[in-house]
Amino acid sequence: MKALIIGAAGFVGGYLVKELASAGWEVHATCLPSEKTEGECNVHTLDILDADSVRAVFDEIQPDIVYHLAAQSSVALSWKKPQLTAEVNVIGTINVLEAARDAVKKDMRLVLIGSGEEYGFIRQDACPLSEDEVLRPGNIYAATKACQGMLGEIYARAYKMDIVMVRAFNHSGPAQAEIFVISDFCKQAAEIEKGMREPVISVGNLEAMRDFTDVRDVVRAYRLLGEKGRSGQVYNVGRGRAVKIQYILDTIISYAKTNITVCRDEKRMRASDIPVIEPDVSKIYADTGWKAEITVEDTIKDTLDYWRTKIKE
Ligand code: A2R
């Protein structure tokens, strides 16, 4: 199997390269000119806003499966940079879809990676959220990802293209950017342990409940969806059991080697925060046999260890 991963220099990309290469796939990966990516893959430079370059990469590689990960993926940044977010996540996706439509290779599969955030302002009795639930995005990032998924469904139906849509819920693990909650708290804890900051973790909303899956489980789900997902279908990828951010914080504090107190920081509160987001993951299980295996506690331990090693004394 020959795979092309678009946006491979991000958090998930490196793990996906490893997952696919371990399964014996030939892996090609793209990154922005300003980025680099490593691992068992052939690297290509690509900005998805350059439609001609996307076409050229597709025709040069002629992959069996394309994983579209490239995105402006931060909710917080999407409030500050809405135009950039829409451009990369919507226009960039159209460039990918059009390149696949026109590609020399006609039987390629596209896997579009969207987000659990797409469900947005959900009825609380709708959890666990099935893929058929109405999308009511609650922030700009989520709106662009919902749009990406809708475009995928439209192209699949109108042009009979082989496209699988994914709604990935929160995922975390070693090397994730510190703007995401587990990584953020773990980094703060590691800095406190090394005496680099006061023994106080700054937090935002601790009441929100989110469904956290280890990134290593998530990329296994992506491989299996590439292999076994049904064309034209949308799949939730998540653990199927949301936990309070407070639990994440308490767990990190319990693993820390020094005493830590907590301080609420208004700057960390989002303009709009949805109380509970939890997926129904029965569809991916039924079609691929995938379910999350790594515990939240192990993800936290590994992420904390990552920051302990990464941070210099
Ligand atoms: O924003 P940067 O400089 O970190 O680069 C990101 C890259 N990217 C692009 N690639 C090609 N053309 C563009 N115009 C463009 N703009 C941004 O896509 C980054 O290297 C990559 C996305 O990786 P992350 O932001 O680390 O996302 P992550 O956590 O790997 O999630 C993968 C996918 C995303 O589509 C999320 O929205 C979804 O999973 O949940």
Residues whose N, C-alpha, C, O or C-beta is under 5 A from the ligand:
A	BS01	A2R	G7 A9 G10 F11 V12 G13 L32 L46 D47 I48 L49 H68 L69 A70 A71 Q72 S73 V88 I113 G114 S115 A168
